[in-house]
């Protein structure tokens, strides 16, 4: 239910694997097989015009072809996200099969699991999230997608380039940029429970090199849970409003580009209702004394600059500020809390691109502030922890990363980051004598980390790349952001993850097929987690853990306009020491997979169907491994009609079989369910 609550309970399952296979897998496999046969016949005459477009990746902080990266990466474009009806960042696991993204108690406490790296701390994720090069605050991980150009997922620890928090990998989103002409775009979705509207416009660059771009969105959704006992329906409704404005300048006389961006988002909901852990039902919610409610406000502003003094060098600077304010009422008895987070971030880096050598080097600094207040502290049945906690964090680092082609078929990559983090905590709580008198307790601690990376790649030809890599990531130590007692004045140590991987990337000569496979082993030291009874938990180091797994992704352009995608992973992540030795790490599925087909048909390529199946393996919600979620599969489909006049109109469906599955479990309050079936109409406009 958010910070400070513990876990425990009995195991329960949903529909078994055979039912999933019968209801979902069989028809999808049959459709996919038919598409493969038809596509193979259609392209038997040759490969002209049938190819997969090359992709440029910028998440490595220098532009590279996705084929040339000595590591595992996955990319989704704006067009692909629209086709998959992905509206928010916490839905990106619908297109990235290796990723698990769910809300814990609410979407504000989103957790992203990648390569078996999952964070028990609600304030310190194990996967980093960057928007236009700016790190996002933990409570902003679940946000709407606005003006997206491309989404990139770097898999495995990325400590050399990104530093803090990048244990599982990095999710990097870059925004669309203005063109030379004015543009107008929009998206409208209507379904039984509500609507979503997005619209944006750009002036395009004028002759003075200026462009203005803006967008807005509004979503209003009725709830999916009913209280049949008391005759109440649609309890967990939610709404979201966001806007964004940016000014772009591109010099006509100098190789200089600047951007100033401002954004705001307001999200409110009554989503923190729970149902019994078993059996699952949307019509039976657990009773509450006070209606759960939350309101989150995100505000951010950023300025960035790119200057190229010559053809080899590019200088990039970033200044950004982000704030998140959260008011929340939750739990059976109505705990009222107020939270505030802020981040000031600065980065200056230089990129070099030569014939055989590319490099990036730079410095960064970030000041973080976390405030947590229990408004109704001391009431008999409605509080948890201390009344007020404040954390101040200052992180600064230097980093460098290079890639060198030292022979015709060999490349070596080497990078490192040296970081220091200073953390201070101040907590207000009853004095040591147990009286009602409040006293302020303080402490501070510093942490340092060196996170290197090394990779060796062999390129036997233009179609194949094999690599072996070792890298390290770290999640800094610190103090509980929602203190419960003076025990939280004792700091916990940094969590260190060391990654070993080997990979193979291949593409056919005509770029009709491409595939990638990766084997990895991650050893984690001093894993951070919660210990203690519910309501009085403290963050500590729980022991060591290992994560072993394999990732696979493949894409096939079977005919002009016919694309078949297959991806997934298998993983085993478990503790190897400490109190939970031998237990699985929570929120780490044993496997996940995505199978999708995207087609284009018709005399003018006007019909565009899509079918996708996402399967998620069994996993636990708690470190004791008592609360288990069985495997489940979600089927989605869409059919769009594309006009030559810049718009698309069609229908879509998500979770078509209306599977009941949990996304969060807590022994104190029950479970929360994933989204039900949604069938709607969609209109896309690009002018």
C-alpha positions, -999 to 999 in steps of 0.1 A, spaced: 0 0 0 30 23 -4 60 30 19 61 13 52 37 -16 48 49 -52 49 40 -84 30 30 -119 38 1 -143 32 -10 -174 15 -2 -185 -21 -29 -183 -47 -31 -188 -84 -53 -178 -114 -61 -198 -145 -36 -225 -152 -13 -226 -182 -35 -250 -201 -64 -227 -200 -43 -198 -212 -30 -219 -241 -65 -230 -251 -81 -195 -249 -53 -174 -262 -22 -191 -277 -39 -214 -301 -58 -189 -322 -29 -164 -323 -4 -191 -334 -28 -201 -361 -31 -166 -374 7 -160 -372 13 -192 -391 -11 -182 -418 6 -148 -421 41 -165 -424 29 -188 -452 12 -160 -471 41 -137 -466 67 -162 -477 47 -168 -509 44 -131 -515 82 -124 -513 94 -154 -532 102 -133 -562 129 -112 -545 138 -87 -518 134 -54 -536 116 -29 -514 112 -54 -485 135 -44 -457 136 -33 -420 146 4 -416 179 11 -398 175 28 -365 197 54 -348 200 51 -310 209 80 -288 206 64 -253 243 57 -253 247 96 -253 261 95 -288 243 87 -320 249 51 -331 232 25 -353 213 0 -332 233 -27 -350 267 -12 -339 261 -12 -301 281 -37 -281 251 -45 -258 215 -53 -259 190 -26 -270 154 -24 -281 137 6 -298 101 16 -305 92 45 -327 63 69 -322 44 52 -351 48 18 -334 35 31 -301 4 45 -318 -2 13 -336 1 -6 -303 -22 19 -285 4 26 -258 -5 59 -241 17 60 -209 52 51 -198 39 24 -174 24 6 -204 57 2 -222 60 -34 -212 33 -41 -238 59 -35 -265 91 -44 -246 88 -80 -237 118 -81 -213 103 -53 -192 77 -57 -163 60 -24 -154 33 -24 -128 19 -1 -101 23 -9 -65 -7 4 -47 -10 31 -74 7 40 -107 26 67 -87 46 39 -71 55 22 -104 81 -5 -105 101 -14 -136 118 -48 -136 145 -56 -161 170 -85 -161 158 -96 -127 166 -63 -111 136 -51 -90 136 -25 -62 117 -30 -30 122 7 -22 94 29 -35 117 59 -38 148 43 -54 141 23 -87 164 -3 -101 158 8 -137 165 44 -147 141 65 -167 153 95 -188 133 120 -208 153 140 -233 185 132 -212 169 143 -179 165 117 -151 129 114 -139 119 114 -102 107 80 -88 70 92 -85 71 104 -121 79 70 -137 42 65 -145 35 95 -168 17 102 -200 36 100 -233 37 134 -250 54 144 -283 73 111 -283 99 106 -311 115 74 -300 117 51 -269 149 32 -263 156 4 -238 192 -3 -229 194 -37 -210 218 -45 -183 236 -23 -157 245 11 -173 266 26 -145 294 38 -168 272 62 -187 242 68 -164 253 61 -128 228 59 -100 199 35 -103 207 19 -136 210 -17 -123 186 -34 -147 190 -9 -175 178 25 -188 146 36 -204 153 66 -226 126 87 -243 134 114 -269 108 139 -280 99 146 -316 115 177 -331 99 203 -353 104 200 -391 107 226 -417 70 229 -422 41 234 -398 26 202 -384 -6 192 -366 -13 159 -349 -39 143 -327 -52 111 -312 -86 104 -299 -97 71 -282 -132 64 -270 -142 33 -251 -170 21 -228 -154 35 -196 -142 69 -209 -120 87 -234 -84 99 -241 -76 129 -262 -41 141 -274 -34 170 -297 -3 189 -307 11 214 -332 44 228 -344 51 259 -363 81 244 -380 114 263 -382 111 297 -397 138 316 -416 152 329 -383 157 294 -370 128 295 -345 101 269 -339 74 266 -313 58 233 -305 31 224 -280 7 196 -270 -20 187 -245 -38 156 -234 -68 147 -213 -80 113 -201 -111 105 -181 -118 68 -172 -145 53 -150 -135 26 -126 -134 -11 -130 -142 -23 -95 -177 -26 -79 -188 -29 -43 -218 -52 -47 -224 -54 -10 -231 -17 -7 -244 -11 -42 -215 11 -54 -200 8 -90 -169 20 -108 -151 29 -76 -115 33 -90 -120 61 -115 -91 83 -126 -84 113 -147 -52 129 -162 -45 163 -177 -11 173 -192 4 200 -213 38 208 -228 54 237 -246 88 240 -262 108 267 -280 135 255 -305 163 275 -320 186 264 -348 212 289 -358 215 296 -395 252 307 -392 265 284 -365 262 247 -358 241 255 -328 208 242 -316 189 251 -283 157 240 -268 136 253 -239 108 230 -227 82 232 -200 56 206 -190 29 200 -164 8 170 -156 -20 165 -130 -32 130 -122 -59 121 -97 -77 89 -90 -95 66 -65 -75 36 -76 -62 24 -42 -90 -1 -36 -82 -37 -30 -99 -71 -36 -94 -103 -17 -62 -121 -28 -83 -151 -37 -106 -158 -53 -103 -128 -76 -133 -107 -84 -140 -71 -97 -172 -69 -77 -159 -75 -42 -136 -48 -28 -122 -48 7 -141 -24 31 -126 10 38 -134 36 65 -123 65 43 -125 67 5 -90 64 -10 -78 93 -31 -46 107 -46 -35 137 -66 -1 140 -82 13 170 -99 44 169 -121 61 201 -132 94 203 -151 114 227 -171 146 220 -191 171 238 -213 196 220 -235 222 230 -261 241 213 -288 271 230 -304 295 214 -330 328 234 -333 339 211 -361 328 179 -378 344 156 -351 332 172 -319 298 181 -304 293 198 -270 260 191 -252 247 209 -221 216 202 -200 200 222 -172 167 208 -157 144 211 -128 115 187 -119 91 187 -90 65 161 -80 38 168 -53 16 141 -40 -14 142 -17 -28 108 -8 -55 91 14 -51 53 15 -55 21 35 -85 6 53 -85 34 79 -76 64 57 -40 74 62 -34 109 49 1 117 36 17 146 17 49 141 -3 71 164 -23 101 155 -45 124 178 -64 154 174 -87 179 199 -101 201 184 -127 230 196 -148 252 178 -173 280 189 -197 295 165 -221 316 163 -253 312 138 -281 339 128 -305 333 109 -337 362 98 -358 368 72 -385 378 45 -360 372 61 -326 340 75 -310 339 88 -274 318 107 -249 331 123 -217 314 146 -193 304 157 -158 270 157 -141 254 169 -109 220 164 -93 204 177 -61 175 157 -49 150 165 -21 124 142 -6 97 152 19 72 129 35 46 140 60 19 119 78 -9 144 82 -30 125 107 0 112 127 -11 99 162 -47 91 154 -57 58 169 -62 38 137 -49 59 109 -11 66 108 21 49 100 57 59 108 69 93 120 51 125 112 78 141 90 109 130 71 132 151 49 161 138 27 186 160 9 209 142 -16 238 157 -37 252 135 -65 281 145 -87 301 124 -112 326 124 -140 323 98 -168 338 87 -201 331 60 -226 348 51 -259 345 27 -288 375 19 -310 378 -2 -342 413 -15 -337 412 -40 -365 390 -47 -396 368 -71 -377 373 -61 -341 361 -33 -318 367 -26 -281 346 -4 -258 358 9 -225 341 33 -201 339 43 -164 321 66 -141 333 79 -107 305 92 -85 300 106 -50 268 110 -32 262 130 0 229 122 18 213 140 48 182 130 67 161 149 92 132 133 110 106 146 133 92 121 158 84 116 195 113 120 219 131 90 233 110 91 265 79 82 246 61 115 254 41 136 229 69 161 226 84 160 191 121 161 185 142 164 154 168 137 146 194 141 119 222 122 103 244 123 72 265 99 52 286 99 20 289 72 -7 313 67 -36 311 44 -66 333 35 -95 313 17 -122 334 6 -152 324 -11 -184 343 -32 -209 331 -48 -242 348 -67 -270 330 -71 -303 338 -93 -333 323 -84 -367 330 -114 -391 309 -96 -418 284 -68 -423 255 -90 -412 268 -103 -378 281 -89 -346 292 -109 -315 301 -93 -283 312 -101 -247 308 -74 -220 312 -68 -183 298 -38 -166 287 -25 -132 258 -5 -119 250 8 -85 220 21 -64 234 44 -38 230 40 -1 211 64 21 182 67 45 145 58 45 125 85 27 95 78 49 111 73 84 93 53 110 116 54 140 151 64 151 163 32 135 160 49 102 188 72 112 212 44 104 221 44 68 220 14 45 249 6 20 249 10 -17 237 -19 -38 262 -30 -65 253 -52 -95 280 -67 -118 269 -79 -152 285 -104 -175 270 -110 -209 276 -124 -243 254 -116 -273 249 -121 -310 232 -97 -334 224 -107 -370 206 -92 -400 200 -107 -435 217 -91 -465 185 -75 -477 176 -65 -441 144 -85 -443 153 -104 -411 171 -94 -380 176 -112 -347 194 -107 -314 202 -132 -285 219 -124 -252 230 -146 -223 237 -127 -190 247 -133 -154 243 -105 -128 257 -107 -93 243 -82 -68 258 -73 -34 240 -57 -5 205 -58 -20 183 -31 -5 150 -40 10 125 -37 38 128 -54 72 106 -52 103 68 -54 111 42 -37 89 40 1 96 74 1 113 97 -12 85 131 2 78 153 0 47 184 -21 51 207 -44 31 191 -79 29 221 -99 15 234 -108 -20 215 -121 -50 220 -135 -85 202 -131 -117 207 -155 -146 189 -153 -179 186 -151 -217 169 -126 -240 158 -131 -275 142 -108 -301 136 -112 -338 118 -92 -365 109 -103 -400 96 -83 -429 79 -112 -447 65 -91 -475 59 -54 -482 40 -42 -452 40 -75 -434 61 -76 -402 63 -104 -376 79 -97 -342 90 -122 -316 107 -114 -283 111 -125 -248 133 -136 -219 138 -163 -193 152 -154 -159 159 -167 -124 166 -141 -98 171 -152 -62 188 -143 -30 221 -161 -22 227 -149 14 209 -133 43 175 -140 58 159 -148 25 186 -171 11 172 -192 -17 140 -171 -21 131 -156 -54 134 -118 -57 99 -102 -58 86 -89 -91 109 -110 -113 89 -132 -136 104 -165 -147 97 -156 -183 79 -132 -206 72 -132 -243 57 -110 -270 45 -122 -304 31 -96 -328 20 -93 -364 16 -59 -381 1 -59 -416 -7 -35 -445 -34 -45 -471 -55 -29 -498 -51 -13 -531 -38 19 -515 -23 2 -484 -53 16 -464 -60 -14 -441 -36 -19 -412 -43 -48 -388 -23 -57 -358 -24 -88 -334 -2 -91 -304 1 -115 -275 20 -108 -243 27 -136 -218 41 -130 -183 55 -159 -162 49 -166 -125 64 -143 -99 60 -132 -63 50 -99 -47 69 -104 -15 104 -115 -3 89 -143 17 75 -158 -15 41 -163 0 21 -141 -24 24 -156 -59 9 -146 -92 6 -174 -118 14 -170 -155 -11 -151 -176 -14 -139 -212 -30 -108 -227 -43 -106 -262 -48 -74 -281 -57 -64 -317 -65 -34 -338 -77 -27 -373 -70 8 -387 -82 24 -420 -55 48 -433 -66 78 -454 -44 95 -479 -54 128 -463 -34 123 -431 -57 105 -407 -65 69 -396 -97 56 -381 -102 22 -366 -110 -1 -337 -88 -17 -311 -90 -41 -283 -69 -48 -252 -70 -78 -229 -96 -93 -253 -101 -125 -232 -107 -103 -201 -81 -121 -180 -82 -116 -142 -46 -112 -129 -29 -93 -100 -4 -66 -104 1 -60 -67 -3 -81 -35 -1 -72 1 -11 -95 30 -24 -65 50 -50 -54 25 -53 -79 -4 -46 -75 -41 -50 -51 -70 -60 -62 -105 -46 -55 -139 -68 -36 -164 -99 -54 -178 -109 -58 -214 -111 -26 -233 -126 -22 -268 -127 12 -284 -124 33 -315 -94 54 -323 -87 84 -346 -51 94 -355 -43 126 -373 -9 136 -388 -10 167 -410 
